[in-house]
């Protein structure tokens, strides 16, 4: 039995730009579905699911969803939208989101790109559950990165702001190398196929008119494939929500807030209590 807190969410299914002309079978929350240009339906019952088109994606829900989160940067005309494909991950979708929030692994997993020794310390930052919008935010995050973005020509101290909009969708704002007064936006929409199998959909809204699209996609996919190796070897596979299941450090403030938020909301799909 899947909890309403998960059933009633909007989940990303497919990019609108390359939605196949012919219907195809997919999976969402363990349910086999049929996806087509006309919509999404359950295979077993034929029931049509609620769908919407937003932020370059087709979204679907198995329940009674509230309005989708706002993403104002998607409407800024000077931003370049880069769809980065989809990556299958043999891990809980909640694990995928939590890994996205983790800065401590930068020097060790994304060496000479998002971090490098000896600059491995994660400085103190602010993390909170914003009750007015029901989201998790981490701000004042800073980290020295050898190559913060494809357009970066030298190492830079990068400011990050993390935002978790729903249990399975998150994004970060990070210093834009080309225009330091603004932020690039990197989204990660995760489709929970089963409790332990996910499809990650990275999407970027960038201030970058120079870099070739193929290279931007390759840069982002390279980073995510490095993450996938770690994600698929994490144990337990499901995200622990119980007190004392894992020992956190100061760098894990965003993870602590995320897990507390999930527990408060009653999200259990892909988790263990």
Number of C-alpha atoms within 10 A of each C-alpha: 5 11 12 16 17 23 19 15 21 26 27 27 26 22 21 15 10 8 16 13 10 8 14 12 13 17 19 22 21 14 13 15 22 18 24 17 12 10 16 26 21 19 16 10 8 11 12 17 18 16 20 16 13 16 16 16 21 23 24 25 23 23 15 14 18 10 9 14 13 10 12 7 15 18 10 9 8 13 17 16 19 18 20 21 15 17 16 15 22 20 28 29 31 29 22 27 23 22 17 19 22 16 21 17 18 22 22 13 17 18 16 16 19 23 24 18 11 7 11 16 14 18 13 13 16 12 22 16 18 10 8 6 9 13 18 23 22 21 18 13 18 19 22 21 23 20 20 23 22 17 16 14 11 11 16 16 12 19 17 21 21 24 21 23 19 19 24 23 23 24 23 21 18 21 21 21 22 17 11 12 8 14 21 23 24 19 20 20 25 27 26 28 23 19 21 21 19 25 24 25 22 22 24 22 21 21 19 21 12 8 10 10 16 10 11 20 18 14 15 20 17 13 15 16 14 13 19 19 13 13 20 17 11 13 10 13 20 20 25 19 20 13 10 8 12 9 7 11 9 11 16 18 18 26 21 17 17 25 21 17 19 17 15 9 15 13 21 21 23 21 22 14 11
